[in-house]
């Protein structure tokens, strides 16, 4: 008899995060997907590093409050094994008081632990992010 995997499906978990972001930015649900001591590293974008659920929640609140209309989608999601996933994310938004939309495409490397995000690191270059994610998954293997 085949043994069932006890490893969470990282693509499914990523889709839960995407759904929370799309559902009007449900902050309670978004933050519940992060470990208590999670780290959200956006230093490559100049936005800094946010440690712990409270800091991550404040980041999302501040970020979303800048936009009158906001859209979020994944272009690519990969489970690379050993608790590592890779996302390519597209954010589109119209800042308050503007008729123009902004679009940002970036990649994230995510380390999962116990079905929660332990660390998310954002990269401006998708190829660099994928290489880092693959190397990390191999090191953890």
N, C-alpha and C positions, 0 to 999 in steps of 0.2 A: 504494500500500500504506500502510495506517495505521501511524503510528509508535507504538511501545509507550512508555508512560510510564516514566521512570526514577525518578519521585518515589515514595517509599514510601507505601503506603496507611496513612494515619494512624489510621483506624478500626481496621484490623487490628492495628497496633502497640498501640493503646489496649486492644484485647481481649487481647493478650498480657500486658499489665500486669494487667488484671483477672483473668486466669487465674492468674497468679503469686500475686496477693493471695488468691484463693480457695483455692489449693492449699496451705493451711496457712501462708500467708505465706512462701513460698520466697524467703528473703532474697537468696540468690545470684542467682536469676533476676530478682527485682525490681530489684536494684541494677545488674544488667547492662544494664537498659533505660535507664539514665541515663548521660549523657556523664561523663567523668572530672571535668570542672569544672562539672557541673550545679549549678543552684541550685533549692532547694525552699523557696519563700517562703510561710510560714504566718503571717506577721506580722499579717494581718487577724484571725486567731483567737487571737492572743496567744501562740502557740507559738514564734515566732521564724523565723529564716532559717537554712537548713542548706546549706552550700556544700561541694561535692565528694562523691564516692561514699561515703567513710568516714563523714562526718557524716550523710548521708542514711540510711545503713545503721543507724547508732546511733539515729537518730530512730525508724525502723521497729522496731528491737529494743525500745526503751523503750516505745513506744506499744503494741505487741502484748503485751508482758509484763504489762501492766496488766489484761489480760482472760483469763478462763478459757476463754470461748467468744467467737469473733469471726466476723462475716460481713461481706462486702464485695460491693457490686454497683454497676453503672452504671445509672442511670435514663435517661441520655441521653448520646450521644457524637456529636460533629459535627466533621467535617473542614471548616474554614472556608477552606482554601487557604493557600498561601504558607507552609507549615510551622506553621500554627496550628490547634490543636484546642480544643474546649470539652467538658468532661465535667460531668455532674451525678452525684454519688457519694452512695451511702447506706452508712454504716457502722452496724452493729448489734453490740453486744457485751454480755457479762455480766461485770462486773468480778469479780476473785477475791473470794470470800467473800460475794458478793451473790446474792440470788435474782432480782434485777431486771435487766432489759435496758435499755440505753441505745441511742438511735438518733440519729444525726446525719446531716443532709442538707446538702450543700454543693456548690459548683461550683469547678472548676479550669480555668484557662487554661494551655495547654501549648504551648511552642515546641519544635519538633523540629528537629534538625540531624543529617543523616546517619543517619536511622533511630533516633536516640536522643533522650531527653528532655534538652534544654538548659536549660530553665527551666519550672517548674510553680509557678503562683501560685494560691493558694486564696482564695476569697471566701465570705463568709457569705451574701451576697445573689446569687441566681442571675441575676437580671436585670442587675445591675451587672456581673457576670462576663461575661455574654453580650455586653453592649455593649462592654466592654473588649476581648474577643476579636475581635469584628467590626471594631473600630477598628484593632486591631493587624494583623489580616490585610489590611485595606485599605492600611495604611501600608507593609506589606512587599510589596504587589503592584506 
